[in-house]
């Protein structure tokens, strides 16, 4: 009769493990979001710099051909930035989905039959 009669005792380890898994998952996901946030903030700063630089260059032009060359170079640069944005967005989404997938397989109870 040394056993506890508390009905919740058998489920206590199960609840703690699930809580720890959920806390770990939340931390990993928040870390991934934080990293993505920093990268996108830096990207927004570079966007502001790009447009500021373009404005300055255009203000200093002396001819239409010179302005066209500046626009052409800027368009190529902007297309490269858009390509990098797409790549970064894909990578960020993949990282976050991996965090979800990995944490769902670690520490979560599975259905047993």
KOLDODO-252112 format. One record per residue (C-alpha): residue number from 1; residue in one letter; chain; z, y, x. Coordinates in pm, 1 decimal, padded with zeros to 6 digits. Example, Ala and Ser with C-alpha at 12.3 -4.5 7.8 and 13.67 -1.06 7.14 Angstrom:
ATOM num residu chaine       zz       yy       xx
ATOM   1      A      A  00780.0 -00450.0  01230.0
ATOM   2      S      A  00714.0 -00106.0  01367.0
//
This chain:
ATOM num residu chaine       zz       yy       xx
ATOM   1      X      A  00000.0  00000.0  00000.0
ATOM   2      X      A -00054.7  00226.5  00294.0
ATOM   3      X      A -00380.4  00349.3  00147.3
ATOM   4      X      A -00408.3  00692.4 -00003.5
ATOM   5      X      A -00478.5  00702.5 -00372.2
ATOM   6      X      A -00654.0  01039.3 -00352.0
ATOM   7      X      A -00994.1  00985.8 -00513.5
ATOM   8      X      A -01166.1  01243.5 -00291.1
ATOM   9      X      A -01064.1  01079.2  00039.0
ATOM  10      X      A -01367.2  00849.0  00071.4
ATOM  11      X      A -01599.9  01145.9  00021.7
ATOM  12      X      A -01429.7  01388.2  00260.9
ATOM  13      X      A -01626.4  01282.5  00571.8
ATOM  14      X      A -01948.1  01280.4  00368.3
ATOM  15      X      A -01884.5  01636.5  00246.3
ATOM  16      X      A -01793.5  01765.7  00592.5
ATOM  17      X      A -02100.6  01609.4  00750.5
ATOM  18      X      A -02324.8  01756.7  00485.4
ATOM  19      X      A -02156.3  02097.3  00519.6
ATOM  20      X      A -02193.4  02087.4  00898.7
ATOM  21      X      A -02559.3  01988.3  00864.5
ATOM  22      X      A -02622.1  02271.6  00620.3
ATOM  23      X      A -02444.4  02522.5  00843.9
ATOM  24      X      A -02643.5  02403.1  01144.4
ATOM  25      X      A -02967.5  02423.7  00949.4
ATOM  26      X      A -02889.6  02776.9  00834.2
ATOM  27      X      A -02809.4  02885.7  01190.4
ATOM  28      X      A -03130.5  02736.3  01328.6
ATOM  29      X      A -03339.7  02896.6  01055.3
ATOM  30      X      A -03170.9  03234.2  01098.1
ATOM  31      X      A -03229.6  03213.3  01474.5
ATOM  32      X      A -03598.2  03140.7  01415.8
ATOM  33      X      A -03623.3  03433.3  01172.2
ATOM  34      X      A -03446.1  03659.2  01422.1
ATOM  35      X      A -03689.8  03565.8  01699.3
ATOM  36      X      A -03985.2  03626.5  01468.1
ATOM  37      X      A -03834.9  03958.2  01360.2
ATOM  38      X      A -03806.7  04078.8  01719.5
ATOM  39      X      A -04165.2  03978.8  01793.8
ATOM  40      X      A -04297.6  04154.3  01482.1
ATOM  41      X      A -04096.8  04467.0  01555.8
ATOM  42      X      A -04251.5  04480.4  01903.5
ATOM  43      X      A -04589.5  04423.4  01741.8
ATOM  44      X      A -04537.7  04716.0  01503.3
ATOM  45      X      A -04451.3  04938.5  01799.0
ATOM  46      X      A -04773.8  04837.6  01971.1
ATOM  47      X      A -04965.3  04916.5  01651.2
ATOM  48      X      A -04819.8  05268.6  01645.0
ATOM  49      X      A -04908.4  05310.3  02013.4
ATOM  50      X      A -05262.1  05186.9  01947.8
ATOM  51      X      A -05329.0  05441.2  01672.5
ATOM  52      X      A -05161.4  05720.7  01864.3
ATOM  53      X      A -05372.3  05646.4  02170.7
ATOM  54      X      A -05691.0  05630.2  01961.8
ATOM  55      X      A -05612.5  05967.0  01806.1
ATOM  56      X      A -05555.1  06120.9  02148.2
ATOM  57      X      A -05875.3  05976.5  02289.1
ATOM  58      X      A -06080.9  06097.3  01993.1
ATOM  59      X      A -05928.5  06443.4  02013.6
ATOM  60      X      A -06041.0  06464.7  02375.9
ATOM  61      X      A -06401.3  06357.2  02314.4
ATOM  62      X      A -06683.8  06596.8  02386.4
ATOM  63      X      A -06976.7  06409.4  02233.0
ATOM  64      X      A -07073.0  06169.6  01955.9
ATOM  65      X      A -07175.8  05893.3  02199.2
ATOM  66      X      A -06837.2  05921.8  02369.8
ATOM  67      X      A -06659.3  05897.1  02031.6
ATOM  68      X      A -06873.1  05594.8  01937.6
ATOM  69      X      A -06781.8  05422.1  02263.7
ATOM  70      X      A -06411.6  05488.4  02198.8
ATOM  71      X      A -06444.0  05347.1  01845.6
ATOM  72      X      A -06630.2  05042.0  01972.8
ATOM  73      X      A -06366.7  04967.8  02237.8
ATOM  74      X      A -06086.1  05031.9  01991.7
ATOM  75      X      A -06243.5  04802.7  01733.7
ATOM  76      X      A -06266.4  04522.2  01989.1
ATOM  77      X      A -05903.5  04579.8  02088.1
ATOM  78      X      A -05791.8  04587.4  01723.9
ATOM  79      X      A -05976.8  04261.6  01651.1
ATOM  80      X      A -05795.6  04099.3  01943.1
ATOM  81      X      A -05464.6  04226.2  01806.4
ATOM  82      X      A -05548.4  04081.6  01462.7
ATOM  83      X      A -05632.1  03745.7  01621.1
ATOM  84      X      A -05297.5  03745.6  01802.7
ATOM  85      X      A -05120.8  03841.9  01478.5
ATOM  86      X      A -05272.1  03541.2  01302.7
ATOM  87      X      A -05173.3  03309.0  01584.5
ATOM  88      X      A -04820.1  03447.6  01593.4
ATOM  89      X      A -04781.0  03419.4  01216.5
ATOM  90      X      A -04894.8  03057.1  01226.6
ATOM  91      X      A -04655.2  02977.3  01510.8
ATOM  92      X      A -04364.3  03150.2  01339.1
ATOM  93      X      A -04425.6  02961.1  01016.1
ATOM  94      X      A -04453.9  02631.6  01204.0
ATOM  95      X      A -04126.9  02694.0  01388.9
ATOM  96      X      A -03943.3  02770.0  01067.5
ATOM  97      X      A -04090.8  02467.6  00887.8
ATOM  98      X      A -03994.3  02247.4  01184.3
ATOM  99      X      A -03638.5  02377.7  01156.5
ATOM 100      X      A -03635.8  02282.1  00788.8
ATOM 101      X      A -03790.1  01942.4  00855.6
ATOM 102      X      A -03572.9  01862.8  01154.0
ATOM 103      X      A -03251.0  01958.8  00984.5
ATOM 104      X      A -03340.8  01765.4  00671.4
ATOM 105      X      A -03364.7  01450.0  00881.6
ATOM 106      X      A -03048.8  01521.6  01086.1
ATOM 107      X      A -02717.1  01494.3  00915.1
ATOM 108      X      A -02841.8  01471.9  00558.7
ATOM 109      X      A -02745.0  01163.2  00368.1
ATOM 110      X      A -03021.2  00927.1  00274.5
ATOM 111      X      A -03041.7  00732.3 -00045.9
ATOM 112      X      A -02920.7  00381.7  00008.2
ATOM 113      X      A -02998.8  00092.6 -00219.4
//
